[in-house]
Amino acid sequence: MGRLLCQGALYAVWKKVMKPPMTLDRVEYAIALFRALPTLFPSQTAPPKKLGHASVALLHVLQQSEDPTIYLQKRSLSSPVLLFDGSNCHITIGTSPVTTFAKEDLSEGLLYLMGYYYTFHLTYPKCVATLLSVIQTEILEDCIHKRDTTASYKKAMAEWKDFIGKER
């Protein structure tokens, strides 16, 4: 995951989508990256209006006054999500918490999410399907069926491979 974070950050700068401030700590940097990744690998389908930005399909940072149970009940997606409350990270599926881990491991949260998609054979939310498909094929090195390769996935992969070629 560390390699993904570094390549993702370089790729983001290359795409001029995100210029990560050097003053961010590890947790803040992971949050910034979670928020930028769906923009780097956009899907053709917009997120539900209630959701706002596509990154909220992956990560929601709870405000101090925000009740996680109420947030999950109002959430328009039932897919796995990483909740961060400032001190711990929680993976939930629907309204059920399934895993809690330390905030220092927030950067590993995307791999935890992918693990739940694999374990329970869940379908990716359409608003982040391209990003999760890229992680599946490039990070986890698992192929996807040709019929699942959308135009946005093909475009993202072409840009990614072009970038990787330039990096070396």
DSSP file (Angstrom, degrees, kcal/mol; ACC not computed):
  #  RESIDUE AA STRUCTURE BP1 BP2  ACC     N-H-->O    O-->H-N    N-H-->O    O-->H-N    TCO  KAPPA ALPHA  PHI   PSI    X-CA   Y-CA   Z-CA
    1    1 A M     >        0   0    0      0, 0.0     4,-2.5     0, 0.0     5,-0.2   0.000 360.0 360.0 360.0 -32.6    0.0    0.0    0.0
    2    2 A G  H  >  +     0   0    0      1,-0.2     4,-2.3     2,-0.2     5,-0.2   0.896 360.0  50.3 -59.5 -40.9    3.0    2.3    0.7
    3    3 A R  H  > S+     0   0    0      1,-0.2     4,-3.0     2,-0.2     5,-0.3   0.898 109.5  51.5 -64.2 -40.3    4.0    2.0   -3.0
    4    4 A L  H  > S+     0   0    0      2,-0.2     4,-3.3     1,-0.2     5,-0.2   0.913 108.8  51.3 -61.6 -42.8    0.5    2.9   -4.1
    5    5 A L  H  X S+     0   0    0     -4,-2.5     4,-2.4     2,-0.2    -2,-0.2   0.929 113.5  44.0 -60.9 -45.5    0.5    5.9   -1.8
    6    6 A C  H  X S+     0   0    0     -4,-2.3     4,-2.5     2,-0.2    -2,-0.2   0.948 118.3  42.9 -65.4 -48.7    3.8    7.2   -3.3
    7    7 A Q  H  X S+     0   0    0     -4,-3.0     4,-3.0     1,-0.2    -2,-0.2   0.898 114.2  52.5 -65.0 -38.5    2.8    6.4   -6.9
    8    8 A G  H  X S+     0   0    0     -4,-3.3     4,-2.5    -5,-0.3    -1,-0.2   0.912 110.0  47.9 -62.5 -42.4   -0.7    7.9   -6.3
    9    9 A A  H  X S+     0   0    0     -4,-2.4     4,-2.2    -5,-0.2    -2,-0.2   0.928 114.3  46.0 -65.0 -44.5    0.8   11.1   -4.9
   10   10 A L  H  X S+     0   0    0     -4,-2.5     4,-2.5     1,-0.2    -2,-0.2   0.911 113.3  49.9 -62.5 -41.9    3.2   11.4   -7.9
   11   11 A Y  H  X S+     0   0    0     -4,-3.0     4,-2.6     2,-0.2    -2,-0.2   0.898 108.5  53.1 -64.0 -40.3    0.4   10.6  -10.3
   12   12 A A  H  X>S+     0   0    0     -4,-2.5     5,-2.0     2,-0.2     6,-0.9   0.920 110.3  46.6 -61.9 -44.1   -1.8   13.2   -8.6
   13   13 A V  H ><5S+     0   0    0     -4,-2.2     3,-1.0     1,-0.2    -1,-0.2   0.925 111.5  52.4 -63.0 -43.1    0.8   15.9   -9.0
   14   14 A W  H 3<5S+     0   0    0     -4,-2.5    -2,-0.2     1,-0.3    -1,-0.2   0.898 112.3  44.5 -59.1 -41.3    1.3   14.8  -12.6
   15   15 A K  H 3<5S-     0   0    0     -4,-2.6    -1,-0.3    -5,-0.1    -2,-0.2   0.529 107.7-129.9 -80.3  -6.1   -2.4   15.1  -13.3
   16   16 A K  T <<5S+     0   0    0     -3,-1.0    -3,-0.2    -4,-0.7     3,-0.1   0.814  75.9 117.5  59.6  32.7   -2.4   18.5  -11.4
   17   17 A V  S   <S+     0   0    0     -5,-2.0     2,-0.4     1,-0.3    -4,-0.2   0.806  77.0  19.4 -93.6 -37.2   -5.4   17.3   -9.4
   18   18 A M        -     0   0    0     -6,-0.9    -1,-0.3    -9,-0.1    -2,-0.2  -0.998  52.5-168.0-139.7 132.9   -3.7   17.4   -6.0
   19   19 A K        -     0   0    0     -2,-0.4   -10,-0.0    -3,-0.1    -6,-0.0  -0.861  29.0-143.2-116.2  93.4   -0.6   19.2   -4.7
   20   20 A P        -     0   0    0      0, 0.0     2,-0.1     0, 0.0     9,-0.0  -0.363  14.1-125.3 -65.6 123.9   -0.1   17.5   -1.3
   21   21 A P    >   -     0   0    0      0, 0.0     3,-1.1     0, 0.0     0, 0.0  -0.397  10.0-134.6 -63.7 142.4    1.2   20.0    1.3
   22   22 A M  T 3  S+     0   0    0      1,-0.2     7,-0.0    -2,-0.1     0, 0.0   0.533  98.1  71.3 -76.1  -4.9    4.4   18.9    2.9
   23   23 A T  T 3  S+     0   0    0      2,-0.0    -1,-0.2     0, 0.0     2,-0.2   0.482  71.9 110.5 -90.9  -2.2    3.0   19.8    6.3
   24   24 A L    <   -     0   0    0     -3,-1.1     2,-0.1     4,-0.1     0, 0.0  -0.485  62.0-136.9 -75.2 139.3    0.5   17.0    6.5
   25   25 A D     >  -     0   0    0     -2,-0.2     4,-2.7     1,-0.1     5,-0.2  -0.306  38.6 -87.9 -81.7 179.4    1.1   14.2    9.0
   26   26 A R  H  > S+     0   0    0      1,-0.2     4,-2.2     2,-0.2     5,-0.1   0.871 127.6  45.9 -57.6 -42.5    0.5   10.5    8.0
   27   27 A V  H  > S+     0   0    0      2,-0.2     4,-2.4     1,-0.2    -1,-0.2   0.937 114.3  46.8 -68.7 -47.6   -3.2   10.5    8.8
   28   28 A E  H  > S+     0   0    0      1,-0.2     4,-2.5     2,-0.2    -2,-0.2   0.885 112.5  51.5 -62.0 -37.8   -3.9   13.8    7.1
   29   29 A Y  H  X S+     0   0    0     -4,-2.7     4,-2.4     2,-0.2    -1,-0.2   0.913 109.0  49.8 -65.0 -43.1   -2.0   12.7    4.1
   30   30 A A  H  X S+     0   0    0     -4,-2.2     4,-2.7    -5,-0.2    -2,-0.2   0.904 111.3  49.5 -63.0 -41.0   -4.0    9.4    3.9
   31   31 A I  H  X S+     0   0    0     -4,-2.4     4,-2.2     2,-0.2    -2,-0.2   0.930 110.9  49.6 -62.9 -45.4   -7.2   11.3    4.1
   32   32 A A  H  X S+     0   0    0     -4,-2.5     4,-1.5     1,-0.2    -2,-0.2   0.894 112.5  48.0 -60.5 -39.8   -6.1   13.7    1.4
   33   33 A L  H  X S+     0   0    0     -4,-2.4     4,-2.6     2,-0.2    -2,-0.2   0.915 108.7  52.8 -68.7 -42.9   -5.2   10.7   -0.8
   34   34 A F  H  < S+     0   0    0     -4,-2.7    -1,-0.2     1,-0.2    -2,-0.2   0.898 112.0  47.5 -56.3 -40.4   -8.5    8.9   -0.1
   35   35 A R  H  < S+     0   0    0     -4,-2.2     4,-0.3     1,-0.2    20,-0.2   0.810 115.6  44.2 -73.0 -29.0  -10.3   12.1   -1.3
   36   36 A A  H >X S+     0   0    0     -4,-1.5     4,-1.7    -5,-0.2     3,-1.2   0.821  94.9  75.6 -85.5 -32.5   -8.1   12.5   -4.4
   37   37 A L  H 3X S+     0   0    0     -4,-2.6     4,-2.1     1,-0.3     3,-0.1   0.856  92.1  52.3 -54.6 -44.2   -8.1    8.9   -5.7
   38   38 A P  H 34 S+     0   0    0      0, 0.0    -1,-0.3     0, 0.0     5,-0.2   0.808 110.3  51.4 -63.7 -24.6  -11.6    8.9   -7.1
   39   39 A T  H <4 S+     0   0    0     -3,-1.2    -2,-0.2    -4,-0.3    -3,-0.1   0.841 109.3  49.7 -75.6 -34.3  -10.8   12.1   -9.0
   40   40 A L  H  < S+     0   0    0     -4,-1.7    -1,-0.2     1,-0.3    -3,-0.1   0.855 124.9  28.4 -72.0 -35.3   -7.6   10.5  -10.4
   41   41 A F  S  < S-     0   0    0     -4,-2.1    90,-0.6    -5,-0.2    -1,-0.3  -0.623  91.2-171.2-124.0  69.7   -9.5    7.4  -11.6
   42   42 A P        -     0   0    0      0, 0.0     2,-0.2     0, 0.0   114,-0.2  -0.294  12.9-139.6 -71.3 146.3  -13.0    8.8  -12.2
   43   43 A S        -     0   0    0     84,-0.6    84,-0.1     2,-0.2    83,-0.0  -0.614  20.5-119.9 -94.8 161.4  -16.0    6.6  -12.9
   44   44 A Q  S    S+     0   0    0     -2,-0.2     2,-0.5    82,-0.1    83,-0.1   0.751  94.9  76.1 -72.3 -23.4  -18.7    7.4  -15.5
   45   45 A T  S    S-     0   0    0     81,-0.6    -2,-0.2     1,-0.0    84,-0.1  -0.774  79.7-133.9 -96.0 129.2  -21.4    7.4  -12.9
   46   46 A A        -     0   0    0     -2,-0.5    81,-0.1     1,-0.1     3,-0.1  -0.416  31.2-101.0 -73.6 153.9  -21.7   10.4  -10.5
   47   47 A P        -     0   0    0      0, 0.0    -1,-0.1     0, 0.0     5,-0.1  -0.347  51.0 -81.6 -69.4 157.8  -22.1    9.6   -6.8
   48   48 A P    >>  -     0   0    0      0, 0.0     4,-1.4     0, 0.0     3,-1.1  -0.316  42.7-117.3 -55.8 144.1  -25.6    9.9   -5.3
   49   49 A K  T 34 S+     0   0    0      1,-0.3     3,-0.2     2,-0.2     4,-0.0   0.865 114.5  55.4 -55.5 -40.5  -26.4   13.6   -4.5
   50   50 A K  T 34 S+     0   0    0      1,-0.2    -1,-0.3     2,-0.1    24,-0.0   0.818 105.3  54.5 -61.9 -29.6  -26.7   12.9   -0.8
   51   51 A L  T <4 S-     0   0    0     -3,-1.1     2,-0.7     1,-0.2    -1,-0.2   0.872  87.1-167.1 -73.3 -37.8  -23.2   11.4   -0.8
   52   52 A G     <  +     0   0    0     -4,-1.4    -1,-0.2    -3,-0.2     2,-0.2  -0.783  58.9  31.2  88.3-114.4  -21.6   14.5   -2.4
   53   53 A H  S >  S-     0   0    0     -2,-0.7     3,-1.8     1,-0.1     4,-0.3  -0.520  80.1-121.8 -82.4 146.8  -18.1   13.6   -3.5
   54   54 A A  G >  S+     0   0    0      1,-0.3     3,-2.1    -2,-0.2     4,-0.3   0.790 107.0  70.8 -58.0 -29.5  -17.2   10.1   -4.7
   55   55 A S  G >> S+     0   0    0      1,-0.3     4,-2.7   -20,-0.2     3,-1.8   0.767  83.9  69.5 -61.9 -23.8  -14.5    9.7   -2.1
   56   56 A V  G <4 S+     0   0    0     -3,-1.8    -1,-0.3     1,-0.3    -2,-0.2   0.667  85.1  69.1 -70.0 -14.7  -17.3    9.5    0.6
   57   57 A A  G <4 S+     0   0    0     -3,-2.1    -1,-0.3    -4,-0.3    -2,-0.2   0.710 114.9  27.2 -69.6 -19.4  -18.1    6.1   -0.9
   58   58 A L  T <4 S+     0   0    0     -3,-1.8    24,-2.9     1,-0.3     2,-0.4   0.790 130.6  19.3-106.5 -44.8  -14.8    5.0    0.6
   59   59 A L  E  <  -a   82   0A   0     -4,-2.7     2,-0.4    22,-0.2    -1,-0.3  -0.993  51.1-175.8-138.8 134.1  -14.0    7.3    3.6
   60   60 A H  E     -a   83   0A   0     22,-2.5    24,-2.3    -2,-0.4     2,-0.7  -0.991  16.7-149.4-128.4 125.1  -16.1    9.5    5.8
   61   61 A V  E     -a   84   0A   0     -2,-0.4     2,-0.2    22,-0.2    24,-0.2  -0.838  22.8-136.2 -92.7 114.5  -14.4   11.6    8.5
   62   62 A L        -     0   0    0     22,-2.5     2,-0.2    -2,-0.7     5,-0.0  -0.471  10.7-130.6 -72.8 137.4  -16.8   12.0   11.4
   63   63 A Q    >   -     0   0    0     -2,-0.2     3,-1.7     1,-0.1    -1,-0.1  -0.492  29.5-106.6 -78.7 158.6  -17.2   15.4   13.0
   64   64 A Q  T 3  S+     0   0    0      1,-0.3    -1,-0.1    -2,-0.2    -2,-0.1   0.850 121.4  43.1 -57.4 -35.4  -17.0   15.5   16.8
   65   65 A S  T 3  S+     0   0    0      2,-0.1     2,-0.4     0, 0.0    -1,-0.3   0.454  92.6 107.1 -89.9  -0.3  -20.8   16.1   17.1
   66   66 A E    <   -     0   0    0     -3,-1.7     3,-0.1     4,-0.0    -4,-0.0  -0.671  63.4-141.6 -88.5 128.0  -21.7   13.5   14.5
   67   67 A D     >  -     0   0    0     -2,-0.4     4,-2.4     1,-0.1     5,-0.2  -0.766   6.0-149.5 -85.9 120.5  -23.2   10.2   15.6
   68   68 A P  H  > S+     0   0    0      0, 0.0     4,-2.6     0, 0.0     5,-0.2   0.854  95.3  55.2 -61.4 -34.8  -21.8    7.3   13.4
   69   69 A T  H  > S+     0   0    0      2,-0.2     4,-2.0     1,-0.2     5,-0.1   0.931 110.5  44.3 -64.1 -45.5  -25.0    5.3   13.8
   70   70 A I  H  > S+     0   0    0      2,-0.2     4,-1.8     1,-0.2    -1,-0.2   0.907 112.8  52.6 -65.9 -41.5  -27.2    8.1   12.5
   71   71 A Y  H  X S+     0   0    0     -4,-2.4     4,-1.3     1,-0.2    -2,-0.2   0.942 110.8  46.9 -58.5 -47.5  -24.7    8.8    9.7
   72   72 A L  H  < S+     0   0    0     -4,-2.6    -1,-0.2     1,-0.2    -2,-0.2   0.853 109.9  53.0 -65.4 -35.2  -24.8    5.2    8.6
   73   73 A Q  H  < S+     0   0    0     -4,-2.0    -1,-0.2     1,-0.2    -2,-0.2   0.849 114.3  42.3 -67.7 -33.3  -28.6    5.0    8.7
   74   74 A K  H  < S+     0   0    0     -4,-1.8    -1,-0.2    -3,-0.2    -2,-0.2   0.627  88.1 113.8 -86.6 -15.1  -28.8    8.1    6.4
   75   75 A R     <  -     0   0    0     -4,-1.3   -24,-0.0    -5,-0.2    -3,-0.0  -0.337  62.1-145.1 -63.4 134.9  -26.0    7.0    4.1
   76   76 A S  S    S+     0   0    0    -28,-0.1     2,-0.4    -2,-0.0    -1,-0.1   0.569  78.8  64.8 -81.8  -8.3  -27.3    6.2    0.6
   77   77 A L        -     0   0    0      2,-0.1    -2,-0.1     1,-0.1    17,-0.1  -0.889  57.7-163.2-113.6 146.2  -24.9    3.3   -0.1
   78   78 A S        +     0   0    0     -2,-0.4    16,-0.8    15,-0.1     3,-0.1   0.341  57.6 114.3-104.4   5.2  -24.8    0.0    1.8
   79   79 A S  S    S-     0   0    0     14,-0.2    15,-0.5     1,-0.2    -2,-0.1  -0.225  82.8 -73.8 -69.7 163.2  -21.3   -0.8    0.5
   80   80 A P        -     0   0    0      0, 0.0     2,-0.3     0, 0.0    13,-0.2  -0.280  56.3-176.4 -57.7 141.6  -18.3   -1.0    2.9
   81   81 A V  E     - B   0  92A   0     11,-2.3    11,-2.4    -3,-0.1     2,-0.6  -0.992  25.2-130.0-141.4 147.8  -17.1    2.3    4.1
   82   82 A L  E     -aB  59  91A   0    -24,-2.9   -22,-2.5    -2,-0.3     2,-0.4  -0.887  23.4-163.3 -98.3 118.5  -14.2    3.5    6.3
   83   83 A L  E     -aB  60  90A   0      7,-3.6     7,-2.9    -2,-0.6     2,-0.5  -0.872   1.6-164.3-101.7 135.3  -15.2    5.8    9.1
   84   84 A F  E     -aB  61  89A   0    -24,-2.3   -22,-2.5    -2,-0.4     5,-0.2  -0.978  11.6-179.5-122.1 121.5  -12.6    7.9   10.9
   85   85 A D        -     0   0    0      3,-2.0     4,-0.1    -2,-0.5    -1,-0.1   0.285  58.9 -95.4-103.0   9.8  -13.5    9.4   14.2
   86   86 A G  S    S+     0   0    0      2,-0.4     3,-0.1     1,-0.1    -2,-0.0   0.067 119.1  39.7  99.8 -24.5  -10.2   11.2   14.8
   87   87 A S  S    S+     0   0    0      1,-0.4    16,-1.0    15,-0.0     2,-0.3   0.608 118.3  25.5-126.7 -26.2   -8.8    8.4   17.0
   88   88 A N  E     - C   0 102A   0     14,-0.2    -3,-2.0    15,-0.1     2,-0.4  -0.935  64.4-131.3-137.1 160.9   -9.8    5.1   15.4
   89   89 A C  E     -BC  84 101A   0     12,-3.0    12,-2.4    -2,-0.3     2,-0.4  -0.918  22.5-167.9-111.5 140.1  -10.8    3.8   12.0
   90   90 A H  E     -BC  83 100A   0     -7,-2.9    -7,-3.6    -2,-0.4     2,-0.5  -0.994  11.9-152.8-132.4 127.9  -13.9    1.7   11.6
   91   91 A I  E     +BC  82  99A   0      8,-2.7     7,-3.2    -2,-0.4     8,-1.5  -0.874  23.2 180.0 -95.1 129.6  -14.9   -0.4    8.6
   92   92 A T  E     -BC  81  97A   0    -11,-2.4   -11,-2.3    -2,-0.5     2,-0.5  -0.955  21.8-154.8-127.9 150.7  -18.7   -0.8    8.4
   93   93 A I  E >  S- C   0  96A   0      3,-2.5     3,-2.2    -2,-0.4     2,-0.5  -0.989  76.7 -34.9-123.0 120.1  -20.9   -2.6    5.9
   94   94 A G  T 3  S-     0   0    0    -16,-0.8   -19,-0.1   -15,-0.5   -17,-0.1  -0.592 127.6 -31.6  65.2-118.0  -24.4   -1.2    5.7
   95   95 A T  T 3  S+     0   0    0     -2,-0.5    -1,-0.3     2,-0.1   -22,-0.1   0.276 118.0 101.3-111.4   8.4  -25.0   -0.1    9.3
   96   96 A S  E <   -C   93   0A   0     -3,-2.2    -3,-2.5   -24,-0.1     2,-0.2  -0.840  65.9-139.1-101.9 120.5  -22.9   -2.9   10.9
   97   97 A P  E     +C   92   0A   0      0, 0.0    -5,-0.3     0, 0.0     3,-0.1  -0.566  27.3 169.3 -70.7 136.9  -19.3   -2.2   12.2
   98   98 A V  E     +     0   0A   0     -7,-3.2     2,-0.3     1,-0.4    -6,-0.2   0.631  57.9  21.1-122.2 -24.8  -17.0   -5.1   11.3
   99   99 A T  E     -C   91   0A   0     -8,-1.5    -8,-2.7     2,-0.0     2,-0.4  -0.997  52.3-168.4-149.4 141.5  -13.5   -3.9   12.0
  100  100 A T  E     +C   90   0A   0     -2,-0.3     2,-0.3   -10,-0.2   -10,-0.2  -0.995  18.1 165.0-127.2 138.0  -11.7   -1.3   14.1
  101  101 A F  E     -C   89   0A   0    -12,-2.4   -12,-3.0    -2,-0.4    -2,-0.0  -0.957  40.4 -76.7-148.1 166.9   -8.1   -0.4   13.8
  102  102 A A  E >   -C   88   0A   0     -2,-0.3     3,-1.8   -14,-0.2   -14,-0.2  -0.233  35.0-122.7 -67.9 148.8   -5.7    2.4   14.9
  103  103 A K  G >  S+     0   0    0    -16,-1.0     3,-1.8     1,-0.3     4,-0.2   0.784 109.5  68.8 -62.2 -26.6   -5.6    5.7   13.1
  104  104 A E  G 3  S+     0   0    0      1,-0.3     3,-0.3   -17,-0.2    -1,-0.3   0.726  98.3  52.5 -64.7 -19.2   -1.9    5.2   12.3
  105  105 A D  G X  S+     0   0    0     -3,-1.8     3,-1.9     1,-0.2     4,-0.4   0.174  72.1 114.5-100.2  16.2   -3.0    2.4   10.0
  106  106 A L  G X   +     0   0    0     -3,-1.8     3,-2.0     1,-0.3     4,-0.3   0.852  69.1  63.0 -55.5 -36.5   -5.5    4.6    8.1
  107  107 A S  G 3  S+     0   0    0     -3,-0.3     3,-0.4     1,-0.3    -1,-0.3   0.739  99.7  55.0 -63.3 -20.6   -3.4    4.3    4.9
  108  108 A E  G X> S+     0   0    0     -3,-1.9     4,-1.7     1,-0.2     3,-0.7   0.515  81.5  95.1 -85.8  -6.0   -4.1    0.6    5.0
  109  109 A G  H <> S+     0   0    0     -3,-2.0     4,-2.6    -4,-0.4    -1,-0.2   0.821  76.5  57.9 -57.0 -36.3   -7.9    1.2    5.1
  110  110 A L  H 3> S+     0   0    0     -3,-0.4     4,-2.3    -4,-0.3    -1,-0.3   0.873 106.1  49.8 -64.7 -36.3   -8.3    0.8    1.3
  111  111 A L  H <> S+     0   0    0     -3,-0.7     4,-2.2    -4,-0.2    -1,-0.2   0.881 109.3  52.0 -68.8 -37.1   -6.8   -2.7    1.5
  112  112 A Y  H  X S+     0   0    0     -4,-1.7     4,-1.8     2,-0.2    -2,-0.2   0.939 109.9  49.4 -61.1 -46.1   -9.2   -3.5    4.3
  113  113 A L  H  X S+     0   0    0     -4,-2.6     4,-2.1     1,-0.2    -2,-0.2   0.932 110.4  49.8 -57.9 -46.4  -12.1   -2.3    2.2
  114  114 A M  H  X S+     0   0    0     -4,-2.3     4,-2.4     1,-0.2    -1,-0.2   0.878 106.1  57.8 -61.3 -37.1  -10.9   -4.4   -0.8
  115  115 A G  H  X S+     0   0    0     -4,-2.2     4,-3.0     1,-0.2    -1,-0.2   0.893 107.2  47.1 -59.6 -40.6  -10.7   -7.4    1.5
  116  116 A Y  H  X S+     0   0    0     -4,-1.8     4,-2.3     2,-0.2     6,-0.3   0.882 109.0  53.5 -71.2 -37.1  -14.4   -7.0    2.4
  117  117 A Y  H  <>S+     0   0    0     -4,-2.1     5,-1.9     2,-0.2     4,-0.4   0.923 115.9  41.2 -59.4 -42.3  -15.4   -6.6   -1.2
  118  118 A Y  H ><5S+     0   0    0     -4,-2.4     3,-0.8     3,-0.2    -2,-0.2   0.946 114.7  49.7 -69.8 -49.4  -13.5   -9.9   -2.0
  119  119 A T  H 3<5S+     0   0    0     -4,-3.0    -2,-0.2     1,-0.3    -3,-0.2   0.896 122.3  31.7 -59.2 -44.1  -14.6  -11.8    1.1
  120  120 A F  T 3<5S-     0   0    0     -4,-2.3    -1,-0.3    -5,-0.2    -2,-0.2   0.327 104.3-123.5 -99.8   7.2  -18.3  -11.0    0.6
  121  121 A H  T < 5 +     0   0    0     -3,-0.8     2,-0.2    -4,-0.4    -3,-0.2   0.917  48.4 176.7  51.7  49.4  -18.3  -10.9   -3.2
  122  122 A L      < -     0   0    0     -5,-1.9     2,-0.3    -6,-0.3    -1,-0.2  -0.535  30.7-118.0 -86.8 150.9  -19.7   -7.3   -3.1
  123  123 A T        -     0   0    0     -2,-0.2     3,-0.1     1,-0.1    -1,-0.1  -0.692  32.7-112.3 -85.8 137.8  -20.3   -5.2   -6.2
  124  124 A Y        -     0   0    0     -2,-0.3     5,-0.1     1,-0.1     2,-0.1  -0.432  35.1-104.0 -67.0 140.8  -18.3   -1.9   -6.3
  125  125 A P    >   -     0   0    0      0, 0.0     3,-1.8     0, 0.0     4,-0.5  -0.463  30.4-124.5 -61.7 138.2  -20.4    1.2   -6.0
  126  126 A K  G >  S+     0   0    0      1,-0.3     3,-0.7     2,-0.2   -81,-0.6   0.808 106.5  62.5 -58.5 -31.3  -20.7    2.7   -9.5
  127  127 A C  G 3  S+     0   0    0      1,-0.2   -84,-0.6   -81,-0.1    -1,-0.3   0.666 119.6  24.2 -73.0 -14.9  -19.2    6.1   -8.5
  128  128 A V  G <> S+     0   0    0     -3,-1.8     4,-2.5   -86,-0.1     5,-0.2   0.150  88.4 111.4-129.7  17.0  -15.9    4.5   -7.5
  129  129 A A  H <> S+     0   0    0     -3,-0.7     4,-2.2    -4,-0.5     5,-0.2   0.876  77.7  51.9 -62.4 -39.1  -15.9    1.4   -9.6
  130  130 A T  H  > S+     0   0    0     -4,-0.4     4,-2.3     2,-0.2    -1,-0.2   0.953 111.6  46.4 -63.5 -48.7  -13.1    2.6  -11.9
  131  131 A L  H  > S+     0   0    0    -90,-0.6     4,-2.4     1,-0.2    -2,-0.2   0.937 114.7  46.1 -58.1 -49.3  -10.8    3.3   -8.9
  132  132 A L  H  X S+     0   0    0     -4,-2.5     4,-2.3     1,-0.2    -1,-0.2   0.843 111.4  52.8 -66.9 -32.3  -11.5    0.0   -7.2
  133  133 A S  H  X S+     0   0    0     -4,-2.2     4,-2.4    -5,-0.2    -1,-0.2   0.887 108.8  50.1 -67.6 -38.5  -11.1   -1.9  -10.5
  134  134 A V  H  X>S+     0   0    0     -4,-2.3     4,-3.2     2,-0.2     5,-0.6   0.923 111.6  47.8 -64.7 -43.9   -7.6   -0.2  -10.9
  135  135 A I  I  X>S+     0   0    0     -4,-2.4     5,-2.4     1,-0.2     4,-1.5   0.919 111.6  51.9 -61.8 -42.4   -6.7   -1.2   -7.4
  136  136 A Q  I  <5S+     0   0    0     -4,-2.3     6,-2.8     3,-0.2    -2,-0.2   0.919 120.1  32.6 -59.4 -45.2   -7.9   -4.8   -8.1
  137  137 A T  I  <5S+     0   0    0     -4,-2.4    -2,-0.2     4,-0.2    -1,-0.2   0.876 129.4  31.8 -84.3 -37.7   -5.8   -5.1  -11.2
  138  138 A E  I  <5S+     0   0    0     -4,-3.2    -3,-0.2    -5,-0.2    -2,-0.2   0.829 129.8  27.4 -94.0 -34.1   -2.8   -3.0  -10.5
  139  139 A I  I  <<S+     0   0    0     -4,-1.5    -3,-0.2    -5,-0.6    -4,-0.1   0.888 132.8  31.9 -94.3 -49.7   -2.2   -3.4   -6.7
  140  140 A L  S   <S-     0   0    0     -5,-2.4    -3,-0.2     2,-0.1    -4,-0.1   0.580  97.5-137.5 -84.6  -9.2   -3.8   -6.8   -6.0
  141  141 A E        +     0   0    0     -6,-0.4     2,-0.5     1,-0.2    -4,-0.2   0.861  53.6 142.0  54.2  42.1   -2.8   -8.0   -9.4
  142  142 A D        -     0   0    0     -6,-2.8    -1,-0.2    -7,-0.2    -2,-0.1  -0.949  47.3-129.3-111.7 129.9   -6.1   -9.7   -9.9
  143  143 A C        -     0   0    0     -2,-0.5     2,-0.3    -3,-0.1    -5,-0.0  -0.370  14.9-143.7 -78.2 158.1   -7.6   -9.6  -13.4
  144  144 A I        -     0   0    0     -2,-0.1     5,-0.1     1,-0.0     2,-0.1  -0.864  31.0 -91.5-116.8 156.3  -11.2   -8.5  -14.1
  145  145 A H    >   -     0   0    0     -2,-0.3     3,-2.2     1,-0.1     4,-0.4  -0.381  33.9-120.9 -67.3 141.9  -13.5  -10.0  -16.7
  146  146 A K  G >  S+     0   0    0      1,-0.3     3,-1.5     2,-0.2    -1,-0.1   0.828 112.2  60.1 -54.5 -35.9  -13.3   -8.2  -20.1
  147  147 A R  G 3  S+     0   0    0      1,-0.3    -1,-0.3     3,-0.0    -2,-0.1   0.702  99.9  58.4 -67.8 -17.1  -17.0   -7.3  -19.9
  148  148 A D  G <  S+     0   0    0     -3,-2.2     2,-1.1     2,-0.1    -1,-0.3   0.499  78.5 102.7 -88.9  -4.7  -16.3   -5.4  -16.7
  149  149 A T    <   -     0   0    0     -3,-1.5     2,-0.1    -4,-0.4    -1,-0.0  -0.688  58.9-167.0 -84.5 102.6  -13.8   -3.1  -18.4
  150  150 A T     >  -     0   0    0     -2,-1.1     4,-2.5     1,-0.1     5,-0.2  -0.279  35.7-103.6 -81.2 170.2  -15.7    0.2  -18.9
  151  151 A A  H  > S+     0   0    0      1,-0.2     4,-2.4     2,-0.2     5,-0.2   0.890 123.7  51.5 -61.5 -39.7  -14.6    3.1  -21.1
  152  152 A S  H  > S+     0   0    0      2,-0.2     4,-2.5     1,-0.2    -1,-0.2   0.875 109.7  49.9 -67.5 -35.2  -13.5    5.0  -17.9
  153  153 A Y  H  > S+     0   0    0      2,-0.2     4,-2.7     1,-0.2     5,-0.2   0.940 111.4  48.2 -65.4 -46.8  -11.5    2.1  -16.7
  154  154 A K  H  X S+     0   0    0     -4,-2.5     4,-2.1     2,-0.2    -2,-0.2   0.906 113.9  46.9 -60.8 -42.3   -9.7    1.7  -20.1
  155  155 A K  H  X S+     0   0    0     -4,-2.4     4,-2.4     2,-0.2     5,-0.2   0.936 113.0  48.6 -64.8 -46.7   -9.0    5.4  -20.2
  156  156 A A  H  X S+     0   0    0     -4,-2.5     4,-2.7     1,-0.2    -2,-0.2   0.906 112.2  49.2 -60.2 -42.4   -7.7    5.5  -16.6
  157  157 A M  H  X S+     0   0    0     -4,-2.7     4,-2.9     2,-0.2     5,-0.2   0.886 109.5  51.4 -66.5 -38.7   -5.5    2.4  -17.2
  158  158 A A  H  X S+     0   0    0     -4,-2.1     4,-2.0    -5,-0.2    -2,-0.2   0.928 113.6  44.5 -63.2 -44.7   -4.0    4.0  -20.4
  159  159 A E  H  X S+     0   0    0     -4,-2.4     4,-2.4     2,-0.2    -2,-0.2   0.908 114.5  49.8 -65.0 -41.6   -3.2    7.2  -18.5
  160  160 A W  H  X S+     0   0    0     -4,-2.7     4,-3.0     2,-0.2     5,-0.2   0.934 112.0  46.5 -62.7 -47.6   -1.8    5.2  -15.6
  161  161 A K  H  X S+     0   0    0     -4,-2.9     4,-2.1     1,-0.2    -1,-0.2   0.868 111.8  52.0 -65.4 -35.9    0.4    3.0  -17.8
  162  162 A D  H  X S+     0   0    0     -4,-2.0     4,-1.6    -5,-0.2    -1,-0.2   0.918 111.9  46.7 -62.9 -42.9    1.6    6.1  -19.6
  163  163 A F  H  X S+     0   0    0     -4,-2.4     4,-2.0     2,-0.2    -2,-0.2   0.934 110.7  50.9 -64.7 -47.0    2.5    7.7  -16.3
  164  164 A I  H  X S+     0   0    0     -4,-3.0     4,-1.3     1,-0.2    -1,-0.2   0.891 108.9  52.8 -59.1 -39.9    4.3    4.6  -15.0
  165  165 A G  H  < S+     0   0    0     -4,-2.1    -1,-0.2     1,-0.2    -2,-0.2   0.873 110.5  47.3 -62.7 -37.1    6.3    4.4  -18.2
  166  166 A K  H  < S+     0   0    0     -4,-1.6    -1,-0.2     1,-0.2    -2,-0.2   0.802 104.6  62.1 -72.4 -30.3    7.4    8.1  -17.7
  167  167 A E  H  <        0   0    0     -4,-2.0    -1,-0.2     1,-0.3    -2,-0.2   0.851 360.0 360.0 -65.9 -35.5    8.3    7.4  -14.1
  168  168 A R     <        0   0    0     -4,-1.3    -1,-0.3    -3,-0.1    -2,-0.2   0.476 360.0 360.0 -78.6 360.0   11.0    4.9  -14.9
